[in-house]
Amino acid sequence: MPRVGHVVTRNRGTDCGSIAHADSAAELPLALVALGGEVVTSRRTVPAAEFFATHFTTTLEPDELVIATNWPRLTPGWGGALEEFAVRHGDFALASAACVLHVEEGHITDARLAVGSVTDRPELVDVSPLVGHSVDVEAARSVATTVAASIDPPPNLHGSPKYRRRLVEVLVERVVARAWAAAS
């Protein structure tokens, strides 16, 4: 939560408000997607990965409201990390990444990785090559390079697509290594 917005925004906003706003650069939607959480509406429960449609757009129907979010709890063996790069603390990120993984007997049995700010919504990316293996610097770097090559971020005032891809590469390497350390 310390990464979410500026203090005044964070203290006046709500978790559900941030989720319903659907900003691809926001931390809570990214974390909810990476964790495999759910959005509870006034009529149904939607997996977070299916809730965000595009920039500031969700799959909410006109007569629905977001009333709650379900955040999975990380049990022993699970580790997670979220990293972002913003021009100033509290500003929207130029790039962000979140990873959760489960480790048993020194090997990853399950992994989820999501990127934000560089796509039109928080988006899960394929990290299946990690499953069945341990993580070292080389493995984290390999996944990061693959993820960065798979995205096409739009330019913005603070960075070109090439620069933002490089940010993703650095952030993914960090979150994979941190999630591994937290789970091990």
PyMOL commands that set and color helices and strands:
alter all, ss='L'
color gray80, all
select helices_A, chain A and resi 7-12+15-21+27-35+48-51+128-130+137-150+161-183
alter helices_A, ss='H'
color red, helices_A
select strands_A, chain A and resi 38-41+45-47+52-54+57-58+66-70+78-85+95-104+107-116+123-125
alter strands_A, ss='S'
color yellow, strands_A
deselect
rebuild
show_as cartoon
